[in-house]
């Protein structure tokens, strides 16, 4: 375990050259690129698509959170190892968001964050 991982919010450094650690922990945000003003839409958060993250008591994803870039908290899901994990899907209805930010926390590798720009149209 690297203590440094717990001193920061970890992000993928180079999308085209990801480390195994990054592939296991990067939150993957899937939602439309364009949404309509105040119309519900779904956002799916997953991780470990290419390299699966463990889900056992000694090493697991503890929670995932979704917020906007202006710090509006949208939702959070906590997991119990072995019996529960993601992906998770949130249903949102937002008036004016331009960027979604997903964070998850691994009990061994700290907090990981990614973001996705979305365009709100009328
Ligand atoms: Fe981990």
py3Dmol code that shows the C-alpha trace and the ligand (Angstrom):
import py3Dmol

protein = """\
ATOM      1  CA  UNK A   1       0.000   0.000   0.000  1.00  0.00           C
ATOM      2  CA  UNK A   2       1.264   3.426  -0.880  1.00  0.00           C
ATOM      3  CA  UNK A   3       0.532   6.055   1.755  1.00  0.00           C
ATOM      4  CA  UNK A   4       0.869   8.716  -0.949  1.00  0.00           C
ATOM      5  CA  UNK A   5      -2.329   7.474  -2.588  1.00  0.00           C
ATOM      6  CA  UNK A   6      -4.223   8.544   0.563  1.00  0.00           C
ATOM      7  CA  UNK A   7      -2.782  12.073   0.549  1.00  0.00           C
ATOM      8  CA  UNK A   8      -4.409  13.096  -2.694  1.00  0.00           C
ATOM      9  CA  UNK A   9      -7.316  12.581  -5.023  1.00  0.00           C
ATOM     10  CA  UNK A  10      -5.918  10.199  -7.624  1.00  0.00           C
ATOM     11  CA  UNK A  11      -6.597  10.654 -11.320  1.00  0.00           C
ATOM     12  CA  UNK A  12      -5.460   8.946 -14.495  1.00  0.00           C
ATOM     13  CA  UNK A  13      -2.315  10.721 -15.651  1.00  0.00           C
ATOM     14  CA  UNK A  14      -2.217   9.617 -19.301  1.00  0.00           C
ATOM     15  CA  UNK A  15      -5.393   8.167 -20.867  1.00  0.00           C
ATOM     16  CA  UNK A  16      -3.343   6.542 -23.620  1.00  0.00           C
ATOM     17  CA  UNK A  17      -0.879   4.881 -21.278  1.00  0.00           C
ATOM     18  CA  UNK A  18      -2.760   3.839 -18.146  1.00  0.00           C
ATOM     19  CA  UNK A  19      -1.117   1.879 -15.357  1.00  0.00           C
ATOM     20  CA  UNK A  20      -2.749  -1.284 -13.991  1.00  0.00           C
ATOM     21  CA  UNK A  21      -3.596   0.664 -10.819  1.00  0.00           C
ATOM     22  CA  UNK A  22      -5.352   3.331 -12.886  1.00  0.00           C
ATOM     23  CA  UNK A  23      -7.237   0.734 -14.929  1.00  0.00           C
ATOM     24  CA  UNK A  24      -8.584  -0.857 -11.740  1.00  0.00           C
ATOM     25  CA  UNK A  25      -9.637   2.369 -10.025  1.00  0.00           C
ATOM     26  CA  UNK A  26     -10.629   5.001 -12.580  1.00  0.00           C
ATOM     27  CA  UNK A  27     -14.358   5.774 -12.260  1.00  0.00           C
ATOM     28  CA  UNK A  28     -15.902   5.373 -15.710  1.00  0.00           C
ATOM     29  CA  UNK A  29     -18.787   7.772 -16.316  1.00  0.00           C
ATOM     30  CA  UNK A  30     -21.305   6.768 -18.963  1.00  0.00           C
ATOM     31  CA  UNK A  31     -24.108   9.173 -19.860  1.00  0.00           C
ATOM     32  CA  UNK A  32     -25.293  11.141 -22.869  1.00  0.00           C
ATOM     33  CA  UNK A  33     -22.940  13.878 -24.055  1.00  0.00           C
ATOM     34  CA  UNK A  34     -25.927  16.148 -24.420  1.00  0.00           C
ATOM     35  CA  UNK A  35     -28.943  16.355 -22.116  1.00  0.00           C
ATOM     36  CA  UNK A  36     -32.110  18.381 -22.188  1.00  0.00           C
ATOM     37  CA  UNK A  37     -32.734  21.052 -19.594  1.00  0.00           C
ATOM     38  CA  UNK A  38     -34.574  19.518 -16.589  1.00  0.00           C
ATOM     39  CA  UNK A  39     -35.191  16.167 -18.285  1.00  0.00           C
ATOM     40  CA  UNK A  40     -34.201  12.989 -16.408  1.00  0.00           C
ATOM     41  CA  UNK A  41     -31.171  11.095 -17.669  1.00  0.00           C
ATOM     42  CA  UNK A  42     -29.117   8.187 -16.416  1.00  0.00           C
ATOM     43  CA  UNK A  43     -25.474   8.206 -15.384  1.00  0.00           C
ATOM     44  CA  UNK A  44     -23.713   4.877 -14.943  1.00  0.00           C
ATOM     45  CA  UNK A  45     -20.530   4.696 -12.872  1.00  0.00           C
ATOM     46  CA  UNK A  46     -18.321   1.646 -13.203  1.00  0.00           C
ATOM     47  CA  UNK A  47     -14.642   0.783 -12.772  1.00  0.00           C
ATOM     48  CA  UNK A  48     -12.229  -2.002 -13.519  1.00  0.00           C
ATOM     49  CA  UNK A  49     -13.636  -2.807 -16.945  1.00  0.00           C
ATOM     50  CA  UNK A  50     -10.259  -3.663 -18.414  1.00  0.00           C
ATOM     51  CA  UNK A  51      -8.595  -4.900 -15.216  1.00  0.00           C
ATOM     52  CA  UNK A  52     -11.117  -6.020 -12.605  1.00  0.00           C
ATOM     53  CA  UNK A  53     -10.836  -4.591  -9.117  1.00  0.00           C
ATOM     54  CA  UNK A  54     -10.971  -7.131  -6.247  1.00  0.00           C
ATOM     55  CA  UNK A  55     -14.101  -7.317  -4.110  1.00  0.00           C
ATOM     56  CA  UNK A  56     -12.991  -9.043  -0.927  1.00  0.00           C
ATOM     57  CA  UNK A  57     -12.805  -7.928   2.725  1.00  0.00           C
ATOM     58  CA  UNK A  58      -9.092  -7.046   2.484  1.00  0.00           C
ATOM     59  CA  UNK A  59      -9.445  -5.059  -0.739  1.00  0.00           C
ATOM     60  CA  UNK A  60     -12.615  -3.542  -2.137  1.00  0.00           C
ATOM     61  CA  UNK A  61     -14.310  -0.385  -3.375  1.00  0.00           C
ATOM     62  CA  UNK A  62     -15.965   1.161  -0.313  1.00  0.00           C
ATOM     63  CA  UNK A  63     -18.171   3.761  -1.990  1.00  0.00           C
ATOM     64  CA  UNK A  64     -18.843   5.774  -5.103  1.00  0.00           C
ATOM     65  CA  UNK A  65     -20.111   9.359  -5.214  1.00  0.00           C
ATOM     66  CA  UNK A  66     -21.361  11.675  -7.900  1.00  0.00           C
ATOM     67  CA  UNK A  67     -21.369  15.466  -7.796  1.00  0.00           C
ATOM     68  CA  UNK A  68     -21.207  18.445 -10.109  1.00  0.00           C
ATOM     69  CA  UNK A  69     -18.163  20.615 -10.678  1.00  0.00           C
ATOM     70  CA  UNK A  70     -19.738  23.339  -8.535  1.00  0.00           C
ATOM     71  CA  UNK A  71     -19.873  20.848  -5.642  1.00  0.00           C
ATOM     72  CA  UNK A  72     -23.562  19.995  -5.764  1.00  0.00           C
ATOM     73  CA  UNK A  73     -23.698  16.572  -4.120  1.00  0.00           C
ATOM     74  CA  UNK A  74     -25.863  14.213  -6.201  1.00  0.00           C
ATOM     75  CA  UNK A  75     -25.592  10.775  -4.657  1.00  0.00           C
ATOM     76  CA  UNK A  76     -23.500   8.119  -2.975  1.00  0.00           C
ATOM     77  CA  UNK A  77     -23.548   4.332  -2.727  1.00  0.00           C
ATOM     78  CA  UNK A  78     -21.673   2.354  -0.053  1.00  0.00           C
ATOM     79  CA  UNK A  79     -20.676  -1.261  -0.613  1.00  0.00           C
ATOM     80  CA  UNK A  80     -20.161  -4.288   1.598  1.00  0.00           C
ATOM     81  CA  UNK A  81     -17.344  -6.464   0.205  1.00  0.00           C
ATOM     82  CA  UNK A  82     -18.079  -9.803  -1.454  1.00  0.00           C
ATOM     83  CA  UNK A  83     -21.867  -9.363  -1.425  1.00  0.00           C
ATOM     84  CA  UNK A  84     -22.238  -5.955  -3.101  1.00  0.00           C
ATOM     85  CA  UNK A  85     -20.436  -3.809  -5.646  1.00  0.00           C
ATOM     86  CA  UNK A  86     -21.040  -1.604  -8.677  1.00  0.00           C
ATOM     87  CA  UNK A  87     -21.650  -0.541 -11.300  1.00  0.00           C
ATOM     88  CA  UNK A  88     -24.265   1.909 -10.104  1.00  0.00           C
ATOM     89  CA  UNK A  89     -26.721   4.005 -12.054  1.00  0.00           C
ATOM     90  CA  UNK A  90     -28.020   7.376 -10.914  1.00  0.00           C
ATOM     91  CA  UNK A  91     -31.010   9.128 -12.446  1.00  0.00           C
ATOM     92  CA  UNK A  92     -30.492  12.879 -12.568  1.00  0.00           C
ATOM     93  CA  UNK A  93     -32.587  15.876 -13.532  1.00  0.00           C
ATOM     94  CA  UNK A  94     -30.449  18.959 -13.613  1.00  0.00           C
ATOM     95  CA  UNK A  95     -31.004  22.490 -14.810  1.00  0.00           C
ATOM     96  CA  UNK A  96     -27.526  23.625 -15.758  1.00  0.00           C
ATOM     97  CA  UNK A  97     -24.680  21.191 -15.186  1.00  0.00           C
ATOM     98  CA  UNK A  98     -21.667  21.222 -17.461  1.00  0.00           C
ATOM     99  CA  UNK A  99     -19.425  18.725 -15.720  1.00  0.00           C
ATOM    100  CA  UNK A 100     -20.075  15.614 -13.640  1.00  0.00           C
ATOM    101  CA  UNK A 101     -17.443  14.397 -11.206  1.00  0.00           C
ATOM    102  CA  UNK A 102     -17.338  10.802  -9.958  1.00  0.00           C
ATOM    103  CA  UNK A 103     -15.237   9.655  -7.036  1.00  0.00           C
ATOM    104  CA  UNK A 104     -14.727   6.233  -5.527  1.00  0.00           C
ATOM    105  CA  UNK A 105     -12.688   5.036  -2.594  1.00  0.00           C
ATOM    106  CA  UNK A 106     -10.648   1.844  -2.444  1.00  0.00           C
ATOM    107  CA  UNK A 107      -9.742   0.740   1.075  1.00  0.00           C
ATOM    108  CA  UNK A 108      -6.149   0.096  -0.058  1.00  0.00           C
ATOM    109  CA  UNK A 109      -5.623   2.676  -2.807  1.00  0.00           C
ATOM    110  CA  UNK A 110      -7.492   5.796  -1.719  1.00  0.00           C
ATOM    111  CA  UNK A 111      -9.854   8.105  -3.579  1.00  0.00           C
ATOM    112  CA  UNK A 112      -9.987   8.133  -7.394  1.00  0.00           C
ATOM    113  CA  UNK A 113     -11.738  10.732  -9.498  1.00  0.00           C
ATOM    114  CA  UNK A 114     -12.789  11.304 -13.065  1.00  0.00           C
ATOM    115  CA  UNK A 115     -15.082  13.775 -14.774  1.00  0.00           C
ATOM    116  CA  UNK A 116     -17.218  14.115 -17.853  1.00  0.00           C
ATOM    117  CA  UNK A 117     -18.365  17.241 -19.638  1.00  0.00           C
ATOM    118  CA  UNK A 118     -21.985  17.349 -20.661  1.00  0.00           C
ATOM    119  CA  UNK A 119     -23.860  19.898 -22.643  1.00  0.00           C
ATOM    120  CA  UNK A 120     -27.280  21.084 -21.523  1.00  0.00           C
ATOM    121  CA  UNK A 121     -29.599  22.086 -24.350  1.00  0.00           C
ATOM    122  CA  UNK A 122     -33.126  23.548 -24.186  1.00  0.00           C
TER     123      UNK A 122
END
"""
ligand_1 = """\
1
LIG
Fe -7.755 -1.012 -4.938
"""
view = py3Dmol.view(width=600, height=400)
view.addModel(protein, "pdb")
view.setStyle({"model": 0}, {"cartoon": {"style": "trace"}})
view.addModel(ligand_1, "xyz")
view.setStyle({"model": 1}, {"stick": {}})
view.zoomTo()
view.show()
